[in-house]
Every structure is written in C-alpha cells, then in structure tokens.
Amino acid sequence: MHPMDDNLVGYLLDALDAESRRAVDDYLHTHPEARRRLDRLRRLLEPLEADGQPPAPPPHLVYATLTRVAETRARTLPFVPRPTSGPSGRRSWWRRSDGLVAAAMLLVGLGLAATWLAKVWQRADLIDCQENMHRYHASLVAYTDQRNDRAFPRVEEQGPRSFAGVFVPLLADAGLLKQDVSVTCPATGRRLPSADRDQVAHLEQWYVSDRGKYDQTVREMAGGYAYSLGYRDGGGLRGLRCGEGEDLQPILADCPPFPGSSSAFPGNSRNHGGTGQNVLFVGGAVRYVTNRTVGPEDDDIYLNLNHRIRAGIHDRDTVLGASDARP
C-alpha cells in the first residue's frame, strides 16, 4: 500500500482532523496518481457505506417500546405502604406521587423519542439528497460523453442561457434527465422534471417575446440546487470539463441560504435547516459539509474570491449559483 493511502482512507471516511484534511487536499491537487487511487478506494468503500446505512426503524416501534418499558416499570417499582382508604373513605390504589413518577417517565421518554426521530428523519433527508446528486452526476457525465470537448453543461456569458439553472433544460433536451431525478432537494419536497422537450428553445423564445415568463422559469428551473457558474481566464468565461484531473472541484450543491438574491449572505443552505449542505464534486463524490468552504484554500462555494455571486476569477475559484444566478 502507498504511504499516503492510510490518509486517503481517513479522508474518504471523514475521519481526519482539519489540518490533515488540508494536507491531503494539497497532495491530491498536485498528484494525479493519488486522485486515481482515491477514486479506486472510493469504489471499494461504496459497498461498506451502503451496509453502514441501515433503514430507519418504523416510528411506531419507538412508541411501542416506550409503552412496554413504562408498563414493566409500573409493575416492578416498589411502592411504600398505602393507607387503606383515601380522604373520602374509599380505597386509593394509586397515589399522587406514583402518578407524578409515571408522568415524568412518559414525558422524558417522549422527549427522547422526539429527538431521536428528528435525527433519523434529518439523516434520511441527507441521504435522499445525496442519492439524488449521484443521479445528477450520472446525467452530467453522460452529457460530456456526447461532446468532443467533454464539457459539462455551461452557463453562457449573455443571452437566454446565461443563468446557473440552464443545466436542467440542457440535460432534459439531451434525454438525460431521468424521471427518478428530483429537480428540487428531496428535503424540501420532490419535484419531477418536466417531460417537455425543446425546453431550451422555449426559453430562447420567451427571452424575446415574454420576459416575465422567462424570468419566472429561470428562477424555478434548478429548484433547490446551485450549479457551477464557471470561471474566467484570458479567453473569457469557461465551464467545467470532465477528465481534466480536477475531480475535487464542486459542481453542484444545495442552494445558498437566500436563493434568488444578488447579495451575499452568510450561513448554510436552508435545505437542511441551516446545518450544512451536500456538495457534489466533479469526480462523483458527494460530501455533506457543515460550513460553506471547501479545499485547502477554504474556498466559499457560493462566492468568488471578490465576495460576489459571479463566476470564479480563476479555474480553482468555485462559485455555485442558485437557478437565476448570472456569471
């Protein structure tokens, strides 16, 4: 095994500290053979990852278990001797203190169950979103296979295709956006892609004849996701390409905290309650991050290095924009 492979395994399992992760990121950016080993290790670990995600138990199981525990405790808890009759002269089989103990146990149990269930559903939402992003990656790679330049769907400088969400109609028109892909993050509700073809042609038509309809469609096209706005170099605006060695370059993520805004706002995506966002990388990995910076340079995925929602200022400046973001 290569000396770096131990760290690569820890990198994939998110088991490294921040300093070690940055060191691995730096190493991967300068060593193509390490990126290839990382891809092989990721494929080898995928079956283990699947085995490590057992299906969530049904919600009624929690309450049935708590009820069973309460019944057992009620039968076995020692009770102090009771008076033979209450103040009214009738026999009292249940003292007030017993009732308070049982009520407290029930409240604690329900509180723990509610917290546990909330974590289960949050985890399920994250996994659904990650699986949806993997399906997007398959469509994006298939799109590059149809092109000689191996380019992913590209946001144009100007005109009707100059918005981040244009990747959705481009994939749809190529017949690559399958019906099991949601165009919104499943955590916010699934929305199936439109079955209409020639969506790009419709956008181009509305851009000229019905700007109101065009603007509304642009805002909603990519749902709850943010896509790469590309980057600038001496030749103008460029998009990402498959197979250029930058497998750790983000291309898709949960949308920024305030999609549709041209201003920069701090914080994580609202898709997962502000706790973080799933990020899809060019190489096919999906990582859940609890802040919006990635890579050795702590690059903000929603802003360029000039702190603007615009295309990156160089090829390693990642900017993922909500559907209507412009380069």
N, C-alpha and C positions, 0 to 999 in steps of 0.2 A: 504493500500500500504506500502511496506517496505521502511524505511527511505532512503535507497540507490537508490530506483527506480527513483526518480527525476533526479539524476545524470546519471542513466543508459539511460534515455530518451535523455538527453542532449548529452550523449556520442554517441548514435546512430545517432543523428541529426547533429553531429559535431558542437555543439553549446557551448562547454566548452573551457575555456582557457587552456593553456598548462599545468599549474600546476594541475588543476582539472582533466584533462585527464590522467596525470601520476598517480594521486591518484586512479582513477577508474581502470587503468591498474593494479596497485599493488593489489587492492582489488580483482579484478577478478582472478588474478593468485593464490590467497590463499583461495578463497571461491567458491567451485564448485557450490553451490546452486545459487550464484549470476550469474554465467555463464549460468545456466539453465534459470534464469529469463530473462537474456539478450537475449537468443535465442527466448523465448516466446514474448518478446517485439518487437524483430526484425520482427517476423512473423506478429504481429499485425500491425506494421507500414508499412509493404510492400505495402498494398493497397493505403495508403496515399502517399507513394513515387511514385507509378505509376501515381496517379492523379496529382502529382506535376510536372510531366514532360510532358506538352502538346506538340503535334507535332509542329515542326518548321513551320512557315508560308512559303509559296512558295516564292522564291526570286523575282519573277516578281511583287509581291504585294508591295514590298518596292519602286521599281521604279515608279509604277503606282501612289502610294500615293504621292511621291515627285513631280511628274509631276502635279498632281492635285493641290497640295499646291502652286507650282510655278505659275500655271495659275490663281489661285484665287488671289494671292498676286499681280500679274501683273495687274489684273483688278481693285484692290482696293487701291493700293498705290497712294498717292497724287503726282501729278506732278506739278512742277512750270510752269507758262505760257511759251509756246514755241514761238519762232519767227515764223512769217507766212511763212518764206522761209529761206532756208539754203544759204550758200555762193554761191552756183551755181544758185540761183534763184528758185530752186524747193522746194516745201513744205517738211519739215522734220517732220515725225510723230514719230520718235524715237531718243531721244538724246543719245549722247555717255555715259553720266552719268547713264542713265536708263539701258543701255546695261551692264555697269560695275556692277551695283547693281544686275541685274538678273544673270550675270555670277558668281558673288561671291556667291549668294544664291545657285546656282546649284552646285558649287564646294563644298561648305560646306555640302549641303545635300548628295552629292555622297560620300564625305569622311565619314560622319556619317553612311551612309548605308553600306559602305565597312567594317567599323569597326564592325558594328552590325552583318553583315553577317559572318565575320570571327569568331566572338564569337559563333554564332549559330552553325556553322559547327564544331568548336572545341568541343563544348558541345556534339554535335551529335556523334562525333568520340569517346569521352569518354564513352558515354552511350553504343554505339555499342561494345566497348571493354569490358565493364563491363558485358553486357549480354552474350558475348562470354565466359567470365570467369565463369559465372554461369553455362553455359552448360558444361564447363570442370569439374566443381565441381560435377555435377550430374554424369558424367562419372567416375570420380575418386572415388566417394563414392560407385558407383555400382561395381567398381573393388574390393574394400575392402569387399563388401558383398560376393564375390566369394571365399574369402580366410579365412581360420580359424584364422589366426593371425591378421586380419583386417588391413593389411599393405597396404599403398599406393604404387604405382609403385616405385621401389627402384633402385637407382644408385649403381652399384656394385663396389667393390674395384678395380678390374682389369678386363681385357678382353674386349670383344666386347660390353658389356652392361655398361661400366664404363664411361658414359657421361650423362650430365643432360637431354638431349632431348630424352633419351630412354623411357620416359613415353609415348610418342606419339605412337611408334610401339607396346608397351605393351597394351595400350588401344585399338589400332586398331585390334590387333590379338585376343583380347578378345571380339571383336564385339561391343565395347562400344563407339567408336569414330564416332558419327553420322555425316551425311553429312551436317548438318547445323552448324557444328563447324568449324571455320576457324583455320588453324594451323599457321596463322600469325595474328598479331593485325590488326583488320579492319581499323585502322587509317592509316596503311601502305599498304592497299590493301588486300582483302580477298584471301586466298588460301585454297581450299577444301582439305580434307585429301585424301590420296591415297586409292583407292579401293582395292589394292592388299592385300592379306592375307599372312601370314607367313613372315611378314617384319623382325621380329627378326631373323628368320632362314637365311634370305638373308644377314642381317648384319653380322651374325656369319660366313657365307660363304665368304663374301667379306673381312672380317677381316683377313682371312687366305690367300685367293687367289688373291685379288685385293685391296690392301691397299689404292690406290689412290681413287677408287670409294667409299670405306668405309669412308675415311676421308671427302670427299665431302658431302656424305649423312649425316654424323654426324653433319657437320656444318649447314646444312639446315633443319634438321629434325624438330626442335621445332620452326622454323620461328622466329618471333619477341618476343618470350616469354622466361622467365627464370624460371627454376624449382629447387626445393629443392635438394641440394647435400647431404642432411642428416647430421649426426653429429657423432662424435666419443665418445666412452666410453671405459671402460675397456675390453669390448668384441669385439671391432673393430668398423667397420663402420655400422651405423644403419640408417634406413629411418623412416619417419613419419608414425604414425598409426592413424586410425580413432577411436574416442571414448576414447582416453587417457586423456581427460579433457583439452588439450591444444588447445582449439578452436581458440585462438588468435595467433596461430603460422602461419606465412606466408608460403604458399606452392607454389604459382605461382605469377608471376608479369610480367609487361613489361620488356623487356630485358635491361641490363645495357647500359650505354652510348656508349661503344665500344665493342659490342659482337664479339666474336672470338679472343679477345686479352687475353693473360695470365697475363697482367699487370693491376694494379689497377688504375682506372681513376676516378676523382671526377665528380659530376654532375648527373643529372637525365637522365632517358631513352630518347632516341631520338624519340621514337614512337609518343610522343605528343609534339614535338617541344621543348623538354628540360624543359617544365614547371612542370613536375611531372610524376608519374606513378600510374597505377591501381595495387592494390595488393589484391590477393585472399587469404583468411585465411582458415585454416582447417575447421572451423565451417561453412563456406559458405558465410561469409560476403565479399564484395568487397569494398575496400576503395581507393579513389584517394588521394594520398599524394603528397605534393609539395616539400618534401625532401625525402631522401632515408633511413631515420631512423624511426624505429617503436618501440613501447613498452616503458616501464618505464626506461629501460637502454639505450634508444636511439641506438638500435642495427642497424648497417648498413646492409641492406638486401642483398647487393652484395658482402660483405667481411666478413670473420670471424674475431674473436677478435684479431687475429695476423695480420690483414690487408692483408689477402691473399684470392684469389679466390679459396678456398678449402672448404671442409666440415667443419661444425661447430666444435668447440673444446669441446662443451658440448650440452646438449639437448635443451637449450634455446638460443643457438648461431645460428641465422638464416643465411643461405647463399643460395641465389638463383642464379644459374649459367645459362649463355646462353647455347645454344644447345650443343656446343662442350666442355663445361667446365668439368673438371675432379675433382674427390673428393680428 
